[in-house]
Amino acid sequence: MLSRPRLGAAAVAAGLLWAAAVPPATADGPGSGVVCPPRDLDCDITAQDPGKPDAGKPGGGSGKPPFKGGLPTCAIDGQEVPCSTPEMGVFNSADSCYWKQTDGPPGGLPPGFDTGAPPGWKPGDGDGALYLVTCRPSGDGDVRGGIRWSATGPAGGIDVQALAQQAVERLRLEGPDIGIVPRPDGKGLVGMPVWMWNKPGPTRTGPATASASAGSVTVTATATARTVVWSMGDGATVTCTGPGTPYTPDRGKEKSPTCGHMCERTSARAPGGRYPVTATTTWDVMWSGAGQTGTITTTRQSQTSLAIGELQVLNVP
C-alpha cells in the first residue's frame, strides 16, 4: 500500500494511482483496506455520466416503466459525489468505492500480488476481470488504492436504478379512488357546482413505502401524490393539489373549497349523453439505497362519467 497526499488532476490522469498495486492491508472483499477520497481529491473531476440516461425517459399515460423524473445521484455519508469519472470509473454503491476495469500496471503485477483471483487466472481469460478500486479517505485523508479481481464487477452486477423501479412497482400505486357529485348514477345541472375528491389511502394519496433487494443491496421507495388533474370531458381541465373535499348534504349548492368545477353546457351531445371524466394522479417517488438517491415521477389514472342536464322552466298560466 502506497499513500500520497492530495493527488492533482494531472497526477490522476497520468495514472499515478498505479502505486496502489502494492498489496493492500486487508483483502476481505472488494474495496477492503483500499481508500481514496472522491469528494476531497484536489483535482478537477467532472461527472461525465451522472446516472443512466434511461432514468429520465418520459413514461406513458399509464405510469408504467419507463418512468419520467430526475436522474439519480450518488452519495457518501450523505454528501453527493459523481456517479462516474473518466479517471476513477464507476461508483460502486455496494461499497461506496469507484471501480475501473484494468489489465494491471505497465509490466504486470508484482510477483505474489494477491488480487483475489482464482488460482491460475490471468487477464483475458473471460471469467471475471481486474479493477482499480479507489474509495473514501481514511482518517489521515491520504489517497490509497488497490487492484481487485471480481467475477461480476461493480456492485456485484447489481443495477441500483433497476431495483428502484422494482420498488416503485411494489408500491402498487393506483389512480384516484374517485368521489364526485353529482354522482355517476345521478344527473347534474348546467351552472351547478361539481365536487371532485380522491378518497385517501396509501395507494391512492400516499405516503406509500416499498423496498426491493438484490444481494446485499436494498432500495427503498416512498411515494406521495403531488397533484390530481381532472379532465372533465367538456373541454375543461382542473388541477387539484390535494385530495379534495368530500361533499356532504349540508353543503347544499356551495362550490367545493378545494377541488371543483361547473359545467356550462349539457352533456346531451357527448357520447352516450355523458361527459367522460379522467382523473390522473402525479406521484413523486423518492428512492434511496446503497449510497444512491433519486426521484421518479409516475402517473396513474381512473375514469368515471357525468350526466349534465338543463333546468327546465315550466310556464304555468
C-alpha positions in Angstrom: 0.0 0.0 0.0 1.3 3.4 -1.0 -0.2 6.6 0.1 0.0 10.1 -1.4 -1.4 13.3 0.0 -3.7 15.1 -2.4 -3.3 13.9 -6.0 -3.7 16.7 -8.6 -5.7 16.3 -11.8 -2.6 15.7 -13.9 -1.4 13.0 -11.5 -4.7 11.2 -11.6 -4.9 11.5 -15.4 -1.3 10.2 -15.7 -2.3 7.1 -13.8 -0.3 7.6 -10.7 -2.9 5.5 -8.8 -0.9 2.6 -10.1 1.0 3.0 -6.9 -1.9 1.0 -5.5 -0.5 -2.1 -7.0 1.3 -2.8 -3.7 -0.7 -5.4 -1.7 -3.4 -3.7 0.5 -3.6 -4.0 4.2 -6.6 -6.4 4.0 -8.2 -8.4 1.3 -11.6 -9.3 2.7 -13.9 -8.4 -0.2 -14.0 -5.6 -2.8 -12.6 -2.3 -1.5 -11.4 -3.6 1.9 -8.4 -1.6 3.1 -8.5 0.5 -0.1 -9.3 4.1 0.4 -9.4 7.3 -1.7 -11.4 10.5 -1.1 -13.6 11.0 -4.2 -15.1 14.1 -2.6 -11.8 15.5 -1.3 -9.4 15.0 -4.2 -7.6 18.1 -5.2 -8.3 17.7 -8.9 -10.9 18.7 -11.5 -13.1 15.7 -11.8 -16.5 16.2 -13.6 -19.4 13.7 -13.6 -19.5 12.9 -17.3 -22.3 10.3 -16.8 -24.2 11.0 -13.5 -26.6 8.1 -13.9 -28.2 6.2 -16.7 -30.0 8.4 -19.3 -32.8 5.8 -19.4 -33.8 7.0 -15.9 -35.1 10.3 -17.4 -37.2 8.8 -20.2 -40.8 10.0 -20.1 -43.4 7.4 -19.2 -46.6 6.8 -20.9 -50.1 7.7 -19.7 -50.3 4.5 -17.7 -47.4 5.5 -15.5 -45.7 2.1 -16.1 -42.0 1.9 -16.7 -40.1 3.6 -18.3 -40.6 6.3 -15.7 -40.0 10.0 -16.0 -38.2 12.0 -13.4 -34.8 13.1 -12.1 -31.6 11.3 -12.8 -30.1 9.5 -9.8 -27.3 10.9 -7.7 -24.6 9.1 -5.7 -23.5 9.9 -2.2 -21.1 9.0 0.6 -22.2 9.8 4.1 -25.0 12.0 2.7 -22.6 14.1 0.5 -23.1 13.9 -3.2 -20.3 12.6 -5.4 -20.1 11.9 -9.1 -21.6 8.6 -10.2 -18.7 8.1 -12.6 -15.4 9.9 -13.6 -13.1 9.2 -16.5 -10.2 8.7 -14.1 -11.7 6.5 -11.4 -14.5 4.8 -13.3 -18.0 3.9 -11.9 -19.2 4.5 -8.4 -19.9 1.1 -6.8 -22.9 1.6 -4.5 -22.3 -1.7 -2.7 -19.0 -0.4 -1.0 -19.0 3.3 -1.8 -15.9 2.9 -3.9 -15.0 3.7 -7.6 -14.2 0.8 -9.9 -12.4 0.9 -13.2 -11.5 -2.1 -15.2 -7.8 -2.6 -15.9 -5.3 -5.1 -17.2 -2.9 -4.0 -14.4 0.1 -1.6 -14.3 2.7 -1.5 -17.1 4.9 -4.5 -16.8 2.3 -6.6 -15.0 1.6 -7.1 -11.3 4.4 -7.8 -8.9 5.1 -11.4 -8.2 2.9 -12.8 -5.4 0.5 -9.9 -5.5 -2.9 -11.2 -4.4 -5.9 -9.8 -6.3 -8.3 -12.4 -5.0 -8.5 -14.1 -8.5 -8.9 -17.8 -8.8 -5.6 -19.8 -9.0 -4.1 -19.6 -12.5 -6.4 -16.8 -13.6 -4.9 -14.2 -16.0 -6.3 -11.1 -17.8 -8.2 -12.2 -20.9 -9.5 -15.5 -19.5 -13.0 -14.2 -19.8 -14.0 -15.2 -16.3 -14.0 -12.0 -14.3 -11.7 -9.0 -14.6 -9.3 -6.8 -12.6 -10.5 -3.5 -11.3 -8.6 -0.5 -9.9 -10.6 0.4 -6.8 -10.5 3.8 -5.0 -12.6 4.6 -2.0 -13.2 7.3 0.6 -10.4 8.5 2.8 -9.1 7.0 5.9 -8.6 9.2 9.0 -5.4 10.8 7.7 -7.0 11.8 4.4 -4.2 10.2 2.3 -5.0 8.7 -1.1 -4.8 4.9 -1.3 -5.9 2.4 -3.9 -5.8 -1.2 -4.8 -6.4 -3.7 -7.6 -9.1 -6.3 -7.1 -10.4 -9.3 -9.1 -14.1 -9.6 -9.4 -16.3 -12.1 -11.2 -19.2 -9.6 -11.6 -17.7 -6.1 -11.4 -19.0 -3.0 -9.5 -21.9 -3.6 -7.1 -21.7 -7.3 -7.8 -23.5 -6.7 -11.1 -26.5 -5.1 -9.3 -28.3 -2.3 -11.1 -29.4 0.0 -8.3 -31.7 2.0 -10.6 -33.4 -1.2 -11.8 -34.0 -2.0 -8.1 -35.6 1.4 -7.6 -38.0 0.7 -10.4 -38.8 -2.7 -8.9 -39.5 -0.9 -5.6 -41.9 1.5 -7.4 -43.8 -1.4 -8.9 -44.2 -2.9 -5.5 -45.8 0.3 -4.2 -49.0 -0.8 -6.1 -49.8 2.8 -6.8 -53.3 3.4 -8.2 -55.3 6.2 -9.8 -57.7 8.2 -7.6 -60.5 6.5 -5.8 -62.9 8.9 -7.3 -65.5 10.7 -5.3 -67.7 13.1 -7.4 -71.0 14.9 -7.0 -73.3 14.8 -8.9 -72.9 11.0 -8.6 -72.3 8.9 -11.7 -75.7 7.2 -11.2 -77.4 10.6 -11.0 -77.6 13.8 -13.1 -76.3 17.3 -12.5 -77.4 20.6 -13.9 -75.7 23.3 -16.0 -74.4 26.0 -13.7 -74.4 23.9 -10.6 -71.2 23.0 -8.7 -69.4 19.8 -9.4 -67.3 18.4 -6.4 -64.4 16.1 -7.0 -62.2 14.3 -4.5 -59.7 11.4 -4.1 -60.6 9.2 -1.2 -57.4 8.9 1.0 -55.4 5.7 1.2 -51.7 4.7 0.9 -52.0 3.6 -2.8 -54.3 6.5 -3.7 -52.9 9.5 -2.0 -49.8 8.2 -0.2 -47.5 8.0 1.6 -46.7 4.5 0.4 -43.4 2.7 1.0 -41.8 -0.4 -0.5 -38.4 -2.0 -1.0 -36.6 -4.2 -3.4 -33.4 -6.1 -2.7 -30.7 -7.9 -4.6 -27.8 -9.5 -2.7 -26.7 -7.0 0.0 -28.2 -4.0 -1.8 -31.7 -2.8 -0.7 -33.5 0.2 -2.3 -36.5 1.8 -0.5 -39.0 4.0 -2.4 -41.6 6.3 -0.8 -44.4 7.8 -2.9 -46.6 10.8 -2.2 -49.3 12.2 -4.5 -48.4 15.6 -5.8 -51.5 16.6 -7.9 -54.6 15.2 -9.4 -55.6 16.6 -12.8 -59.2 16.2 -13.7 -60.2 16.1 -17.4 -63.9 16.9 -17.2 -65.0 15.8 -20.6 -66.5 19.2 -21.5 -63.1 20.6 -22.6 -62.1 21.8 -19.1 -59.1 20.6 -17.1 -58.9 21.1 -13.3 -55.7 20.7 -11.3 -56.1 19.9 -7.6 -53.0 20.0 -5.3 -54.7 18.0 -2.5 -57.2 15.1 -2.3 -60.2 17.5 -2.5 -63.1 17.9 -0.1 -65.8 15.2 0.1 -69.3 16.6 -0.5 -71.9 16.4 2.3 -75.6 17.2 2.0 -75.3 20.2 4.4 -73.1 21.9 1.7 -76.2 22.5 -0.4 -75.3 24.4 -3.6 -71.9 25.6 -2.3 -68.8 25.3 -4.5 -66.1 23.0 -3.4 -63.5 24.9 -1.4 -60.6 22.8 -2.8 -61.4 20.9 -6.0 -64.5 21.7 -8.0 -65.9 22.6 -11.5 -69.0 24.0 -13.1 -70.3 22.7 -16.5 -71.6 25.4 -18.8 -73.4 23.2 -21.3 -75.3 19.9 -21.2 -73.7 16.5 -21.9 -76.5 15.7 -24.4 -74.2 15.7 -27.4 -71.4 13.8 -25.7 -71.1 10.0 -26.4 -73.8 8.2 -24.6 -75.1 11.6 -23.3 -72.4 11.7 -20.6 -69.1 13.5 -20.1 -66.2 11.1 -19.7 -64.1 12.2 -16.7 -60.5 11.1 -16.3 -58.5 11.8 -13.1 -54.7 11.5 -13.3 -52.6 11.4 -10.2 -48.9 12.5 -10.5 -46.8 10.7 -7.9 -43.4 11.8 -6.7 -41.3 8.8 -5.6 -38.1 9.3 -3.6 -35.8 6.3 -3.6 -32.5 5.6 -1.8 -30.2 2.7 -1.4 -26.5 1.7 -1.5 -25.3 5.3 -1.4 -27.6 6.5 -4.3 -30.7 8.6 -4.3 -33.1 9.7 -6.9 -36.6 10.9 -7.7 -39.0 9.1 -10.1 -42.2 10.8 -11.3 -45.0 8.5 -12.4 -48.8 8.8 -13.1 -51.9 6.7 -12.5 -55.4 7.2 -13.9 -59.0 6.5 -13.0 -62.2 7.2 -15.0 -65.9 8.0 -14.4 -68.6 10.0 -16.2 -71.1 12.7 -15.6 -74.5 13.4 -17.0 -75.3 17.1 -17.1 -78.8 18.3 -17.9 -80.5 21.6 -18.3 -83.0 23.0 -15.8 -86.4 23.1 -17.4 -88.7 26.0 -16.5 -92.4 25.3 -16.8 -94.8 28.2 -17.8 -97.9 27.8 -15.6 -100.8 30.0 -16.6 
